[in-house]
Every structure is written in C-alpha cells, then in structure tokens.
Amino acid sequence: MSTNVGSIMIVDVKTADAEETVLNAVEIMNKHEIGCIVVTKDEKPVGIVTERDLLKRVLSAQKNPRRTRLNEIMSARPVCVKPNTTVGKAAQVMINQRIKKLLVVKNERLSGIISLTDLVTAMRKKNSTVKLSLNGAPKKFKKAFEMHDIDAEERRCPQIILGGSLINCLGSKCAWFVDGGCKSRQ
C-alpha cells in the first residue's frame, strides 16, 4: 500500500497575506524556525516565499523589507497536490518542477505542506520501492533520492565522519532517523 502525502504532511503551515510586508513574514519565519511561508489571499494559497526568494529578490535586489510586499517577491502559482497523492507521485512532481516544497490543497484550501526531506524520510521509513526518474533533476535532488535507493546494509548517514562522530545532526528531522534513533548507528 502506498503512503499518501496527507499522512505525512505538516499541517501547522504558517501563512501570511499577500499584502503583508517582507519584514513581517521574516519575523514569522524566525519565530517558528521555518524556511518558507505560504502567501494567501482570501485564505487561498497564491504563492510561497522561501529563504532563497528572500536572498535573491530582497537582499540582492536591495529592496526595503519594511516596504516590500510579499506579492512583489513571492513565487506565484505554487505547485500543489491533493492529500491523497502518493509519496512517489509527489516526489516525481518535485523533481520535474525542480522545487523543494509542495503545498497540499483540498477544495482550494491549504491543508498542509511537504518538503523534499519529508518525502525522502517517508520513503526510507516505509522501505519504498518507488522508482523515480531523476533526469534533469538538480544535483541536490539526485543526492537526496539516490541515498534512498542504497541497500540497507550500505546506508550511512552523511553527517557521520570517519571517527563515527555526528556533525550537524538533524535528529528526528533527518532521513536517517528511524524508530527513535539514527538508522546508521543501529
């Protein structure tokens, strides 16, 4: 049985109205330690602002975050899937669209969000046999999904260095974190 994104999505999605300032959105992102915020208009998702958007469209463009509105810098028409979309299908959508965040929408309303890391983690925990086409995918995508295909005996967390010490461990957010611990240390 395939896992659907509805069962693994983050449901407590932080949003901001399209007319909010960039500064207000950044304050929300910092407060909740998140890397993106969904932009809404009349409670419907109309865009997404990621850390990359902030770097490219605000800082590099030298825009004033107190005056710049989210609708000026957001990635409009975000890619969405339904809650019953399989993890494999969602992963292929992310690869094809070259995105790391995917909105989950039901009846035009935001239900949740899923990240590339969420998908890889779900696929690993379920020992998924989904085969993905990585043609044209960015290197970071290929690395994330190719790690998923490694045989269980060969799996090793990339955060472990030669001496066996963990560096930059993400804990329960890591794709290697299974059943309450690091899979590569079991």
N, C-alpha and C positions, 0 to 999 in steps of 0.2 A: 504494500500500500504506500502511495506517495504522500509525502508531507506537503501540506499547503502552507502558503505564506501567512495565512490567517492564524495559524497555530504558533508561529514563531515571531511575528511582527512586534515591534514596540508600539504599544497603544497610547502611551502618555506622550504624544507628539506636541512639541512646543511650536506655537504658531504666532504670527504677527500679521496685522492688517497691512495691506499693500501701501497704505499711506503713512505707516509708521516710519520713523527715521532709522537710518542705519545704526546710529548710536543706541537707540532703544533695543534694537534686535541684538546687537552685540552684548548689551547688558544681560539680556535674557540668556543668550548662549553661554556667557561666562558664569552666570548664576547656576545654571543647570549642567555645566561642563559638557556641552554638546557641540558638535561640529557643523551643524546646519539648523536652519529654521524654515518651516514651511510658511509661505506667504499666502494669505487668504483674502478673499473679497466676498462679502456676504456669506461668510462661513464656508466657502468652497475654495479648494486649493487652486491657486492660479500661478504659483511659482515656488521656487526654492532658492534660498541663499546659503551658500556653503562658505567655509573658510577661504577656499580658493577664489570664490567670487569677491569676497572682501579684499583679498590681496590684489587681485587684478583690476577690479572695477572701482575700488575706492582708494586704496593706498597708492597703487601705481599711477592711477589717474589723478591723484591729488585732489579728490573730492572731499568736501567737508561732511563728515558723518553726522553732524548736528542738523544739517540742512538737506542732505540727500535722502530721498525716499526709497523704500525697498523696491517699489515698482520700477525704479530707474536702473537698478543694478541686478535684479533677480534673473535667474534663468527661468524664462516664461514657459508655459505649457509643459509642466513637469510630466515625466513618464510615469504612468500609473498602471497598476494591475488590480485585479479583484482578489478578495480574501481566499477564494477557492483555487487560485492559480498555484500550480505545483512549484516546489522549490526549484526543480530543474528548469522549468519554463521561465521562471523569474530570473534565474541565473543567466539563461541564454539572452533574455531581453537586456539585462545589464551589460553583457558582453557586446551585443550588437549595437546598443546605443552608447556604449563607452561611458557609462555612469556608475557611480558607487552607491547611490541612494535611490530607492524606488518607493514611491508612495503607494499605499494600499487604500483603495477607494471603493465604497459601496454606495450606490444610488447618488453619485456625485459628491458624496460627503467623505471627508478624510476619516479612515478607520485606523490607520497605522502607518509605519514606515519600516523599511527593512534595508539593511546595509549589505555591502559585499561580504563583510566579515560575518554578519548574521547568517548569510546563505552558506558560506563555506563551513562554518561551525555546525549548522544543521545537517549539512550533507555528511560531514565527518562523523557526527554523533549517531546518525542513522545508518552509517556504513552504506551510503547511497551508491547505487551502480549507474547513476545517470552519466551519460557520456555527453560532453559539451564540445561544440565547435569553437575553438579558440582562434580561428583565422581572423586576422585583423585586430585582435584584442591588444590593448596596451600591455607592456611588459609586466606591470604590477598585477594586472588581472591574470595573466598567464601564470605568474608565480603563485598567486593565491589559489587558483584552481588546480594547477599541476601538483601542488602539495597534497591536495585532496586525493589524487589518484595513486599516491605512493602506497606500496604494500604495508600492512600494519607493522610487520617486523622492522621495516626500514624507516618508519616515521620517527622524526626527531624534531622537536621544537626548534625553530630557527633562533630563538632567544637564548639557547644554551650554548655556551662557549666550551672550548676544549676541556677545561678543567671541571666541567659539569655544573658550573655556577650559572644561575639565571641572571640575565640582564634585561632590563626594560620589560619585565613580565607583566602581562595584562590581566592575569588572574582569570576570573570566570568569563571575561570578555574574549579570551583567546580561543582560537580554533582548536588548540591542543588541550584545552581544559575540559575533561570528560569525567563524569561521575565524581565531582568534588575534588579533582586533582589534575595535575599535569600528566597527560597521557604518555609523554615521552619519558617520564620518570617512573612509570609503573612497571 
